[in-house]
């Protein structure tokens, strides 16, 4: 079922970890804010997965950046297997 939460994901094209990282200023900015190496953020993008231990930090950065569209629900959606299923 498509809800209003999911509609915003498609409108903003936020279906991948790279979309979130790019919206927050890119690898260098996110790594600085999370206190990790840029290579750690690059690996998150490559794997299309953000470990949950970084979610609170990302949400804090999003709020400080005025990105109300980046939410815990959004992170769950991006990590949902259904988000990345390929139609037969």
N, C-alpha and C positions, 0 to 999 in steps of 0.2 A: 504494500500500500504506500503510495506516494503522499507524504505529508508536507506541510509548509516548510518544515525544517529541511527536508530533502530537496525541495524546489530551489531553495537558496544555494544549495551545493552545486546544482547543475547550472544555475544562472551565473554564478561566480566561477564556475569551472574549478571548483575545489574538490577534486576527487583523488588527489595524490598528495603524498607528503611534500613533494617538491613545490606544490602550489602554496601550501601553508608557509614553508620556509621562505619562498620568494616574496610572499605578501608581508612577511615580517622583516624584510631587508636583506635576505640572502644568507649564504653560509657564514660569512664573517660576522655579520650582525647577530645572528642567532647563536653562534658559538660563543661570542663575547657575553651575551646575556645569560647563557646557560652555564658559563664557566667551563666549557669543554673546548677541545681542539677543533679547528675547522674540518679536519679529516673525519671527526666523529659525526658532524652534521652531514658531510658528504656521504658517509656510509648510511645514515638514516635515509637520505634521498635514494641512494642506490638500491637499498632493500625495500623502499617504500614502506618503512615502518619506523615509528618513533617509540622507543621504550617508554612504558608508562611512568617510569621515575622522572621523566622530563616533562610530562604533561602539565603539571602545575606551573612550572617555570614558563612554558610556552604560553599558557593562558594568562599568566601575569604580564608577559611581554605584549601579548595581544591587547590586553586591557589598557596598558600604558600607551600603546600605539593607536588607540581608538578603533581597533579592529573588533567590533562586537560580533562580527560574523564568524570569528574563530572561537568556537565554544567546545566544551567537553563533548557535547553531542556530535559536533563536527569531527572531532578526533575519533570518536567511536565509529562514526560513519565511514571515515576514510580507511579505518582498519578492518572494516567488515568485509568478509569474503564476497558477499553479494555485490559490493561496489565494483569489484574487479572481475566479475564473471564475464566471460565472452559468450555471446549468444550463439547457439548452434547453427 
